[in-house]
Amino acid sequence: MGQPFNPYAAPQATPQFVASPANGLPMDWQPGEVLKLAWDRFGRYWFVLGAGYLIDFVVTEVVSQAAPLFMKVSSNGEHATLVSTVVTLVSALAGMAIGAFFMVGLLRACLDAARGRPVQFATIFLGGDRFVPMMGLYFLGTLLMGLGFVLGIVPGIILALGWSFAPLYVVDANMGPIAAMRASWYATKGQKGKIFGFGLLSTGIAFLGLLACGVGVIPAASLAYVAWAAAFTRASGREPAMPDGPWR
């Protein structure tokens, strides 16, 4: 039994409770904080993360744009427009598929970095197991957000913010496209303003990278991906990324 209550006893110090990361329980996060956390981790793995982003971006763009550009330069005749349209569509789909594959590996590397784990270069190429769900998310998300923007800029932005964590749910929680979008929508309730602010901060960092002769865009974008992954772990409660210190 506990001690009986004594109204005349000397006041006791109020116990101090410190929030600790608990898997499965959402935690608070702030845009500037997760960016700082990402910066602290990024220095250790900047080459792998930058290379992963560069591979995803360059390969996707080359596949998407090379064939249509070649058709515009070389094709002629009455069927040239139809052929060019078909080639453009096929190239866009191929680029989306390749982008989905490498995005899985890139997000896995960013999640490892955010959680303070070693980041392996081989991880960038390990996207085969979640490729189909990520591809489905690309298709479904693009279609639904496109419809949202048709209704107006504000609905489109709200949908984009609400589903912003969906790719990470596909990779980290092994969810399908619809389940990932539903989970992201739930996790971002009341946080869309912070996510929008995070997007503005990330855009500003990318702009600063662009000023550095364009070379700084790659590390800036990679840094933003790690911070995005850290924000996801907090909002979802899945092995929350914490700063180095008492949590480690």
N, C-alpha and C positions, 0 to 999 in steps of 0.2 A: 504494500500500500504506500501511497505517496505521503508526503508530509502534510499535516493539516494546515489549512490557511490561517495565517496569523495577521490580522489587520494592523497590528502594532509593530510588526517586524520592520527592520531597516529595509529600504528599497533595494532590490537586487538589480544588477546590470542586465539590460535587455540582451538576450543572446543574439549574436550576429549570424545571420544565415547567408550563405554564399551560394548562388545558383551554380550548379555544376552541369556539365553536358550529360544529358540522359538520352540514350538512343530511343527514337520514336516520339519524343516530346519536342514540339517546335520551340525554337529559341529566338530571341530577339537578335536583330542584326541591323547595321547601319551601312549605307553605301560607302562612306569614307573609311569605316572600320574594315570592311571586307577587302577594300582596295589596298589598305595598308598591310593586312594579313597576306594578301596575294603578293605584294611587293617583297615582303620578308622571305617568302618561299620561292619567289620567281628567280632570285639571284642564283640559287643552287642549280636550277634546271632550265635556265633561259635558252640554252641551245636546243634541247629536246623539244621544249614547248614551242619555241619559235619555228623550228623545222617542221613540227607537226602542223602548225597553222599554215605555214607556207606551202606544204605539200597539198593540204586540203584545198587551199585557195587556188594555187597555180594549176594543179591537175584538173580541177573542176572547170576553171575558166578556159583552159586550153581545149578541153574536150567540147565544151559548150559552144565556143566561138570559132575554133579553127575551121571546121567543116563548112559552116555557113559562109565564112569569109572567103574560103576557097571557091565555093559555088558562085558567089557574087562576082568574083574576078574572072572565072573561067567559063561559066555557063552562058549560052545564048540560044536563041530560037524561041518558038512559040510555047514550048513546054518548060522553058527555063524557070518561070515564076513558080509553077507547081512543084518542080523538082527542088527548087531552093526552099520552098515552104516545108516540104517533107523532110529535107535534110536538116533544116533548122529545128524542127520539132524533135526529130530523133536525137540530134545532138544535145538538145536541152534535156531530154529524158536521160540520156547517157551521163551527162554532167551531173544531174541530180542524183543518179544512182551512185556514181563515184564519190560525190560529196557526202552522201549518207554513209557510205562505208568508212571513209576517213574521219567523219565527224564522230563516229562511235569511239574510235581509238583516241582521237584528240580529247574528247570529254573524259574518257577514262584517265588519261594522263593528267588532265587538269584536276580531276577529283583526287587523284593520288597526291598531287602537289598541295592542294588545299588542305588535305588531312595530314600533311607532314610525312607522307610515305615516300620512299624512293620512286623516282620516275624513270622508267625504262624506255629507250627509243623504240624497242620492238612493240611496245603497247600501241603505238600509232597505227600499226598494221594488223591489229587484232580486232577488227570490227565485223568479222563474218557472222558471229553468232547473233548479233542484234541488228544486222543489216536490214532484214525484211521489215521488222517493226519500225525502224527508223525511216525507211523508205515510205512505208505506209503513213507515218506521221507527216513526212514532207508533203505527200499528196493531199492528205486530208486537211492539214493545217493551212496549206497554201490556198486550197479551195474555199474553206470556211472563212479565213481572214480576208480573202479576196471579196467574198460576198459581203463581209462586214464593212469593208471600205467602200463598196458600192452603195451601201446604205448611208454612209457618211464617214468622215475622217474620225470622229470621236468613237463610234462603235468599233471601227477597225482597230484603233489604238487600244481600246479596252480589251478586245479579244487577244490582241498581241501580247499585252501585259499579263493577262490571266493565264495564257498558255505558255508563258516564257520558260517555265521550268519543265515543260513536257519532254523535251529531248533528254534531259538529265534523268527523269523518271524512267524513260525507255532504257537507258544505259545502266543506271544504278539500281533500279528496282525490278528490272526485267519485265516491265509492263508493256502491254500492247498499246497501239496509238490512242484508242478511245479512252482506255483506263488512265493512260499518262496525262491526257488532256484534262480528264476529270480530276485527277489528283492535283495537277498544277493549279487548276481553277480554285480548288478548295484551299491549297496551301497559300495562295496569293490573296485570299480575302483580307481586306484591310491593309494590304501591303503594296497595292498598285502604285501609290504615290512614291513610295521608296524605290520601287523598281524603275519607275520613270526617272527619278532623280539619279539612280545608278546609271541609267542609259545616258543621261546628259553628261555625267562625269566621265564615263567611258569615252563618249564622243569627243569631249574636250581633250582627253589624254591622247586619243588617236590623232586629233588635229595638231597637237604639239609634236607628235611623231612625224606627221606629214611635213611640218616646217623644217625638220631635220633632214632635208634633202630627200624626203620620202622613205628613207631607210628605217626611221623609227616607228613606222606604222606597224611593222611586223611584231616587235616586242610589245608595243602598246596594245595591240589586239590580243596577243597571247596573255598579257597581264589581265586584261578585262575578262577573258575566258576563265582564268583561275579564280578571280573574284566572284564571277557569276556562279561557278561551282561551289565556292565557299558559302555564298548566300543561299544556294539551294540546300546545302546540308543543314543550315540553321533553320530555314523555313520548314523543311520536311522533317527535321529531327533525326535524319539518318546519319549516324556517326558524325555529329556536328564538328566542323572545323573550328579549332580554337587557336588563339595565339600561343606561341612558344612561352612556356613559363610554368605556372603551378598546375596546369592541366596535363603537362607531359611528364 
